Amino acid sequence: MVKKLSKIAAKKAASPAGLLDSQLASSVKDSAQQIWLAGMGAFAKAQAEGGKVFEALVKEGVSLQRKTQSVAEGKLGDVTGKMSSMASEVTSKAGASWDKLENIFEERTAKALGKLGVPTAKDVAELTRRVDELSAAVAKLSKSTKAAPATAAAKAPAKKVAAKRAPARKAAPAA
């Protein structure tokens, strides 16, 4: 590209208008040289002050990391809370389902035992209560029957009954 520009500049330098063009080209060349030198100076300055810039960037990075870490921890806490609530909800639903399943099992077992004639705990409790009532009634009656003859014997002296003998039978004639 530089060779091409040099040829064009040489052609224009030969013409009378080329003198004006060569001054323009020289001006452009000087500007490009100054831009190049400015870039080189910026690069040198960046290298010289690079340590300071690097330290400033590290400080900003640490600050940014702390901020993002605190935000992340907050979000993690929110997510943990949501997951805990979801887990407890699932647990309660599972517990309800388990209770429902247990009730179905108990009902079917009770129905099968009823068909076989096995008494339920309620039936056994009712029978136990009735047996206790009957035992109490029997005990009460046995106390009252023992007490009644004893009181009657105390009131009136016992009469002696003479034993009657049955008349002897005559022996049947021998045939």
C-alpha positions in Angstrom: 0.0 0.0 0.0 2.9 2.3 0.8 4.5 1.6 -2.6 1.2 2.4 -4.3 0.9 5.7 -2.5 4.5 6.6 -3.4 3.9 6.0 -7.1 0.8 8.1 -7.0 2.7 10.9 -5.2 5.6 10.7 -7.7 3.2 11.1 -10.7 1.5 14.0 -9.1 4.8 15.6 -8.2 5.6 15.7 -11.9 2.5 17.7 -12.7 2.1 21.4 -11.6 -0.9 20.4 -9.5 1.3 17.7 -8.1 3.2 20.2 -6.1 0.1 21.0 -4.1 -0.7 17.3 -3.8 2.8 16.6 -2.5 2.4 19.2 0.2 -0.9 17.5 1.1 0.7 14.2 1.2 3.5 15.5 3.3 1.0 16.9 5.7 -0.9 13.6 5.9 2.4 11.8 6.4 3.3 14.1 9.2 -0.1 13.6 10.9 0.2 9.8 10.6 3.6 10.0 12.1 2.3 12.0 15.0 -0.6 9.6 15.6 1.9 6.7 15.6 4.1 8.5 18.1 1.1 9.3 20.3 0.1 5.6 20.3 3.7 4.6 21.2 3.6 7.2 24.1 0.3 5.9 25.4 1.6 2.3 25.3 4.8 3.4 27.2 2.8 5.3 29.8 0.4 2.3 30.2 3.4 0.0 30.8 4.8 2.5 33.4 1.6 3.0 35.2 0.4 -0.5 34.6 1.1 -1.7 38.1 -1.0 1.1 39.6 -3.8 0.3 37.2 -3.5 -3.4 37.9 -3.8 -2.8 41.6 -6.9 -0.5 41.1 -8.5 -3.2 38.9 -7.8 -5.9 41.6 -9.4 -3.7 44.3 -12.5 -3.2 42.0 -12.6 -6.9 41.3 -12.5 -7.7 45.1 -15.3 -5.2 45.7 -17.4 -6.6 42.9 -16.8 -10.2 44.1 -18.0 -9.3 47.6 -21.1 -7.7 46.2 -21.9 -10.6 43.9 -21.2 -13.1 46.6 -23.6 -11.3 49.0 -26.2 -11.2 46.3 -25.6 -14.8 45.5 -25.9 -15.8 49.2 -29.1 -13.9 49.4 -30.5 -15.7 46.4 -29.3 -19.0 47.7 -31.1 -18.3 51.0 -34.3 -17.5 49.1 -33.9 -20.7 47.0 -33.2 -22.7 50.1 -36.3 -21.3 51.8 -38.4 -22.1 48.8 -37.0 -25.6 48.5 -37.6 -26.2 52.2 -41.2 -25.1 51.9 -41.7 -27.3 48.8 -40.1 -30.2 50.7 -42.4 -29.8 53.7 -45.4 -29.5 51.3 -44.4 -32.7 49.5 -43.8 -34.4 52.9 -47.3 -33.4 54.1 -48.9 -34.6 50.9 -47.0 -37.8 51.1 -48.0 -38.2 54.8 -51.6 -37.6 53.8 -51.4 -40.2 51.1 -49.7 -42.6 53.5 -52.5 -42.0 56.0 -55.1 -42.6 53.4 -53.4 -45.8 52.3 -53.2 -47.0 55.9 -56.9 -46.3 56.4 -57.8 -48.2 53.3 -55.6 -51.1 54.4 -57.2 -51.1 57.9 -60.7 -51.0 56.4 -60.1 -53.9 54.1 -58.4 -55.9 56.8 -61.3 -55.3 59.2 -63.8 -56.2 56.5 -61.9 -59.5 55.8 -61.7 -60.4 59.5 -65.4 -59.6 59.9 -66.2 -62.0 57.1 -64.2 -64.6 58.8 -66.1 -64.0 62.1 -63.2 -62.6 64.0 -64.4 -60.1 66.6 -63.1 -56.6 66.5 -61.4 -54.8 69.4 -64.7 -52.9 69.9 -66.6 -56.2 70.1 -64.1 -57.6 72.6 -64.3 -54.5 74.7 -68.1 -54.6 74.8 -68.0 -58.3 75.8 -65.5 -57.6 78.5 -67.8 -54.8 79.8 -70.8 -57.2 79.8 -68.8 -59.9 81.6 -67.7 -57.4 84.2 -71.3 -56.4 84.7 -72.5 -60.0 85.0 -69.7 -60.8 87.4 -70.7 -57.9 89.6 -74.4 -59.0 89.5 -73.5 -62.6 90.4 -71.3 -61.5 93.3 -74.2 -59.3 94.5 -76.7 -62.1 94.3 -74.4 -64.6 96.0 -73.8 -62.2 98.9 -77.5 -61.6 99.3 -78.4 -65.4 99.2 -75.7 -66.2 101.8 -76.9 -63.5 104.0 -80.7 -64.4 103.8 -80.4 -67.9 105.3 -78.1 -66.8 108.0 -80.5 -64.1 109.1 -83.5 -66.5 108.9 -81.7 -69.1 111.0 -80.9 -66.5 113.6 -84.5 -65.4 113.9 -86.1 -68.8 114.4 -84.6 -71.9 115.9 -84.4 -74.8 113.5 -87.0 -77.4 113.9 -85.9 -81.0 114.0 -87.6 -83.2 111.6 -87.8 -86.8 112.5 -86.9 -89.0 109.8 -89.7 -91.3 108.8 -88.9 -94.7 107.7 -90.6 -96.2 104.8 -92.5 -99.4 105.7 -90.7 -102.6 104.8 -92.0 -104.4 101.9 -92.9 -107.9 102.0 -91.0 -110.2 99.8 -92.8 -111.4 96.8 -93.8 -115.2 96.8 -91.5 -117.4 94.9 -93.1 -118.9 92.0 
